[in-house]
Every structure is written in C-alpha cells, then in structure tokens.
Amino acid sequence: MRIDRILAAGTPVFSFEFFPPKTPEGEHNLYAALAELKTLDPSFVSVTYGAGGSTREKTIEIVKRIREEYGLEAMAHFTCVGATVEELRATLDEMRDAGIDNVLALRGDPPAGENVWTKTDGGLEYSRELVGLMADGYPFAVGAACFPETHIHATSPEDDVEHLAEKVRAGVDFLITQLFFDNACYFDFVARARAAGIEVPIIPGVMPITRVGQVERMAGLCGASIPEPLRRELHARGEDPEAVLDFGVAYATLQCAELLAAGAPGIHFYTLNRSPATRAILSALKLARPWLAAAPQPLSISSPSATRGEPSAAS
C-alpha cells in the first residue's frame, strides 16, 4: 500500500529503518529484529541504499522479502549515485515489476573513499531530478529527506527550505527528517516549511540512544547537534552501558511523546538493525497514546538557533 494513503488515514504512522547487512551475522540480526518488531504492527519499514548504489540488489531483495515473508509494507531507498538515467530507469522498472509501491528518493552520498559529490556522466545531479523521473510514469508513492538542522550544502536555512519546496513540487508525497535530538529543531523547521508552501506530511526521524560513542559518531556524520544538557547526562552514565540504554530509551520516549502530542504525523525510527530499544519505546507510546492529548507548547532543552547544524546525508 502507498505510504501517502497510509498517512491520509489520519492516525500516527510508526516506521522502522534498516540497512542491508554485509555479513551472515548481520543478516541474522536484521531478520531477528524484523520478526520482533513485526509484533508492533508498524505502518511500514524502509531499507537504505549503500554508498555509490553498492547495495542496490540487496536493497530490492530485502524489500521484496519483507513484503512477501513478513507481510509488512516496505519502502526502498534510491539514489542518483553511479548510474545513468537509463540505468536509473532500469532499476525503477525492476522495483515496479516487483510490486514495490514506495520509494525514498535521495541524491545519495559519494562512493566510499570519495568526499566530493560528482555527477555521473549521463546521470542526474539533484534529488529533485530523481523525483521528477519517478513522477514521470511510475506508480510509486515518493518520499524524500529533509533536514531540520539544515542540509550540509545549503547556503542558509532559507535556501535549504526553498530547494526542498522545489523538490516537493517535482512530485514528493511525504518527507522524513534527518535524526535530531532537540524537538525545537523539528517544530521550527515545520513552521518554516509550511510558510514556504510545503504541505506534505513531515515525519520526524528519531534514533534511540543506546551507546554514547555510537550516538556521537552518528551525530557527527549527519551533522545533528546533541544539546549540551543531553550530552552531560550521557557522559555521566558513559561507563555503565545499561544506564545509558535505560536513559536513552526514556529520553526517546519523551521526545516521541512530545512530537506526537504536538501533531507530528508519526515517528520514523532509525533502528540500526536492532530492536530492543525501539520495541520498548513504541510499546510505551502505543499504551500512552500521547497523540490524543491536547497539543502542548513545544518544549526545548536548548535554543533551536543555537543548535542548528549541517547533516551530511544528501538530499
């Protein structure tokens, strides 16, 4: 089922993001997590696309397996990297023929070992061009990325939102944000997007904190800021992994509850192919149902203007 139709039902959508594993152990972890998270009845799951399109076949294989064996709706990530328009169309044809209904359109990161984005000869340069390609004769619901703390290559937050508006006008049906740890960044971003005429649903992306070093590396890679009060609490527990996990689950649960109570259309969880933290958070949310509460004034543990960073994931 198309994700835009799932969103149109008006109830919060909960989704999980996975990446194609590189080892047999990783593959076991992925499918074990899927089996455990299936019991929570997610609205959909998504599967990422490796740098340089390195996991293209694996991504499509996993999406097909999730749909056929697990009975879950699945979305394939898709990038411009390392492919001509003809090759992009061939992959889109393969996805369509496999019955895939949903695709997340991304420019993509440079191939491994390269730091600068270079357009492939005969290919596309911007994600909005990829969106336009998919909107031209393909039946997919098209998702795209957005950046509460501003894209790395944007000259300003205003410029970033204007480029996003162009991408949405090209045929985007819904947006999923880069991860963030301060809800004020999301609320501020949504307000600016709406002011720019962007009306599609904007699903916040949340990564549960399970390890201090890991979350700091992830935040550094994607440009997400970690508010100083949060960082202090994490480092106060840094020598106790169980305490970090307990605090991370509590923090993400409160973060998600506030987002949902304030009207966010759902939560997209960056699972890192693991299930325990996400299961605990989503189980608590489904019991508490914070989206039924009156929308509160957004709370923040830091100023959004002071925490705005530059995610590295390409749009």
Buried (B, 14 or more C-beta within 10 A) or exposed (E): EBBBEBBEEEEBBBBBBBBBBEEEEEBEBBBEBBEBBBEBEBBBBBBBBBBBBBBBEBBBBBBBBBBEEBEBBBBBBBBBBBBBBEBBBEBBEEBBEBEBBBBBBBBBBBBEEEEEBEEBEEBBEBBBBBBBBBBEEBEBBBBBBBBBBBBBBBEEBEEBBBBBBEBBEBBBBBBBBBBBBBBBBBBBBBEBBEEBEBEBBBBBBBBBBBBBEEBBEBBEEBBBBBBEEBBEBBEEBEEEEEBBBBBBBBBBBBBBBBBBBBEBBBBBBBBBBBBBBBBBBBEBBEEBEBBEEEEEEBEBBBEBEEBBBBBBBBB
